[in-house]
């Protein structure tokens, strides 16, 4: 059986995602699609607009065969660690032949060339990167300038395309992990990432989320087969946790904030001061933001601080793989993977208890706590 993996958030699942799955099958000849999906907390430092259960079910209705959950420490990480965690999980299954990702570029050879440079960092490139970083630029900007000097402006411009950038991180993860999984780049169709444009029934997930939060219809942008999945799903918003997050930051010592993933250069003191003066999360993000820290990075740091996700958590590899949803084909993949996977495949707490592994038990219980907190964000 030929299996293609897709790393996703499906926040929510829409027509563009269905197109990606269809194109993945066409380009790879895959008999099955395995999606590893962010749970209730997503990479932009936010809560998912709908719970992971209906999102996973929609993915099955939209063409996936098996949906697995990416642990929160990775789903809430930067592109690099998001990709690393997902690739490690897919590789651990022992059944995945291809990793398919959407990209604005579509040229796998060019993306691979950039990934090789970023992975191996030739001395000349490292010197350029250090030079631009030392000038006070954010890491993404410094890296783009270094790539421009080393590979040319055309290739550096690719780093400004969110999906191509994420694709490069998948390639880097495959390289660093010496994975046998073959990458496949699918040219994105329709609306761009985070845009307010629509094109032939395809809109960005951010545009659709905005419609959902405003109580507007979004059915034209999602597959017809998923309408029934989402019609009774309750939207969620991080604003429901606003005061709780601000209170937590106010009472947390700066030295504890320093342990949170991505916090450095005295940012913990800036967060403390901003928490004392801000009345909303948006105000907090604006006050904390600096030239070196993007808005998305600040959002991830703030939510990670609230949840207690540290740098050690982000660096750690997944210890288990949680099954969220599957169809008949997905069940066949699970049966094979149970023999090949280097990580246990788990569905429920009973299976976790039978393992008798205290570290897996602790991580599983922490995810249950995160899910309980997410329940409090219902709009």
N, C-alpha and C positions, 0 to 999 in steps of 0.2 A: 504494500500500500504506500503510495506517494503522499506525503503530508506536507502542507505548507503552513507556516506559522505567521501570525500577524500580531503585532503589539499595538494595543489600542486603549482608548478611554471610552469611546462610544457614549459621549456625554452631550446629547443622546445619539443613538444609532440613527443615521439618516441615509438619503439616497446616494450620497457620495461614498459612504461606507459600503453600501451594497454593490456599487460599481467596482470598488476596489476588490472586493471578494470575488466578483465575477471575473475580473481581469486577471486576478491571481490564479484562478483555476485555469483560465485560458493559456496564460504564459508558462505555467509550470506543469500543466497536465495533472494537477493534484487530485487525488481521490477524496481528500479530506482537508478541512481547514481547522486549525487550532488557533484560537484567539486567546492571548493572555491580556487581561483587561484590568485597568485600575478599579479598585473597589469604590467605596463611598467618598474617598478623599482623593483629589486629583492634583496634577502636576503644577497647576497655576496657583497653588496654595489656596484652594477653595473646596467647598463641598460639591459633590456631583448634583446636578439638577434633579435627577431621579435616582432612587436606590439601585444598588448593583443587581438585585434580582430581576427586576423588569428590564434593565439594560442588557443583561446577559440573555434573557429570554428573547428579546428583540433581535439580538445578534444571531441566535439560532434560526429565528423566523426569516432573517435577512440573508442566510446562506452559510453561516459558520456551523461547524459540527460539534465543536467542543469549546467551552469557554472556561478559562482558568483565571484565578484572581492573582494580580500582582500585589505583593505585600505593601502596606502603607509606607514603610520606610523608603521604598523604591518608587512607588507611585507619586509620592510627594517630594521627590528629589529633582535636582537639575537634570537636564537632558542626558548628561554623561552617566549619572548613576541610575536614572530611569532605564536607560538602554542596557546598562550592565546587568541590573537585576533581572530584567525581562529575558535577555539572551541567556543568562545562566539557567533560568528556569526552563526555557524551551530546549536548551542543549541537554539539560539533565534528563529530560523525558526519554531521550534515546530513540525517538521515532520521527523527529522533524527533519525533513530534507531541505526545505527552503524557508527563508525568512523574507517576507514580502512587505514592502513599505511604500507609501505614497510619497511623491516628490514633485516639486515644481520644476526640477531640472530634467529628470528622466534619463540622464546619461550616467549609467552605472560606472563606466570607466573613469569619468571625471570625478565622481563622488569617491570612488575607491582611491584615486591618486591623492585627493585631499586627506582622506582618512589615514593613508599610509604616512603622510608627512606629520599629521597631528599625533599619530600613535608612536612613531619612532623619533620624532623631533631631532632632525639633523642639527649639528652644532650651529650652523649659520641661522637656521630658523629659531633655535632656542635663544640665540643672542638677540634676534629681532624682537621676539616675544618679551624677553626680559626688559629690553629697552623701552618698549611701548607701555608695558605694565608699570615700570618705574616712573613714567611721566604722569601717572595718576588716572589713566584710562581704566574703565571697567575691563574685566577679563575678556568678555566677548568682543569688545571693540579692539582691544590690544591684539587679540588673536587674528581678527579680520585684517588688521593692518599688516601684521606679520605675514599672513598668507598672501596678501596683495604684493608685498615686496618680494616674496619667495616664489610664488606661482603666477602672479599677474592679477590684474583687477577683475577680469571676467570670472575667475575662479573664486576670488575673494567675495564677489557679489553673491555667490551661491550661499554663503554663510548667513546672509540676511533673509533667506527664505526659510521659514520655520520648519517645514517638513523635510526639506533637503538637509538642513542642519541636523535634525533628528536622525535622518537616514545615515549621515556621516557617523553619528554616534553609534548606531547599530553596527556599522562596518568596523568601527574601532573596537567594539566589544567582541565581535567575531574574531578579529585579528588577535586581540590580547588573550582571548580564551582558547585560541587555536581550534576553533570550532569547525566541524566539517559541514555545517549548515551553509547552503549557498544563498547569497543575497539576490533579491529580485527587486528592481525599481519599477514602480508603476507611475506613469505620468498622471498627475492629478487632473481631474476634470471639473469644470464649473468654477464656483465661487472660491476665492482664496481664503486662506486661514485668517480667522478673526475679522473678516470684512463684513460689511452690511449689504453687499451685493448678492443678487440671486441670479441663477443662470439655468434655464431649462429644468426647473424642479430641484436644483441643487443649491443649497445655502450653507454657509459655514455653521459649525456647531454653536459658536458664540451668538450668531444672529438668531438661531432657533431657540437658544436658552433665553434670550431677551424676550422673544415672543411668549414663551412659556411663563416667564415671571410676570409678564403683563397680562396674562390670561387670554392671549390671542391664539387663534388657530394656527397650528404648524403642520397640519396633516399633509399639505401638498409637498412638503420637503422630506417626508419619511416614507418608506415603503408601505404600500397598502396593507401588507400582511402584518405590520407592526402596530397598526392603529389601535387594535383591541388591547394590545399589551400596555400602551401608554394612556389609554382613555381613563383608567382608574388610578393611575400612578400619581402620587402626591408630590408636588415640587418642593424643593428644599433650598434654603438660602443661608449663607454664613452670617447674615445680619442677625439671625436669631441667637447667635452666640456672642454678639458684639460686646455686650457689657461684661460677660463672663471672661472673655479673652483679655479685655482691658484690665479688669480686676486682677486676673492672674499675673499679668505683666507687672502691675504695680507692686504686688506683694512678693514677687520672685526676686531674690538677690541677683545682682549683676553677675557675680561669679558663676551662678547656675546658668544664666543665659549664655555665658561664654561657652558652655559645653554643647549648645544646640548646633545642629548641622548648619554649616555655612557662615556662622558668626565669627568675625575676626576684626582686627584693626580697631578695637575699642567700640565696635558697633553695639555691644551690650549696654554701654552707658547711654548711647544715643536712643536706644529703644526704651530704656527706663525713663529718661527725661521726656520722651514723646508720649509715653503712656500716661504720665502725670498731667500732661497738658491737653491731650486729645479727647474728644467726646465721641468720635466715631472711628471705625477701622480705616475708612478712606482717608480721614484726616491723619491718622497715625502713619499710614503708608507714605503719605506725602511728606510728612515731617522727617521720617526716618531715611527716606530715599536720598542717596548721594550719587555723585558722578560714577562711582565704582559699583554701585548696587542698583540693579534694575528693579522695576516695580514687581515683576513676577518673583524675583529672588527674595525681595522683602516680604511678600505675601507668604511664601513658603517658610521663611524663617519664623514669622509671627505665629503661623498655625502650628509649626513644629514645636515652638516653645510652649504653646498651650497644651499640646499633646505629649510633650516630653520626648520627642524624637531627637536623639543626639547624633553627633558625628560618628560615633561607634556603630550606631544602628544603621546608618546609611552605608558604611563601609562593609558591613556584614553581608554574607551571601544568604539567599533564601534557604531555609531549613526544611521546608515542605511545600507542596503544591496543592492549593485548594481548588476543588472542582465546583464550579458555579452552575453550569447548565450543559446539557448535551442532547443530541438526538441518537438515533440507532447507530449511525456511523461513528459518532463520538464515543458510544459505549464500546465499540470494537477497538477504537484507539486506546481507551482506558485499559482494556483487557491486555493489550500488547504492552503498553507502557508500564503496567504493574510488574512486568518481567524485566523491562529494560531500564527503567528510571532509577537514577541514583538518589532521588529524593522521594519520600513517601507521598502518595496521592491520597488526599483526605477529603471527606465530605462533611463530617460532623464531629462533635465533641467526643462521642462514644469511641470513634476510631482513634482519636488522639489519645484518649485514656488507655486504650489497648496497647499503644506503642510503648508506654512507660518511659518516655523521654522527657525529663523535666524542662529542658530548654525549648523543645517544640511546644510543650504544654504552656509555658510562660508566654511565648510569642502568640500562640493561638488565643489565649485568654486576653492578651493585650488588644488583639484585633477585635475581639468581642466588645471590649470597652470602647474602642473607637467607633464601632457600629452603634453602640448605645448612645454615645454622644451625638452621632449623626442623626439619630432619630429625633433629637431635640431641635433640629433645624427645619422641621416641616413648616412650610408657609401657611 
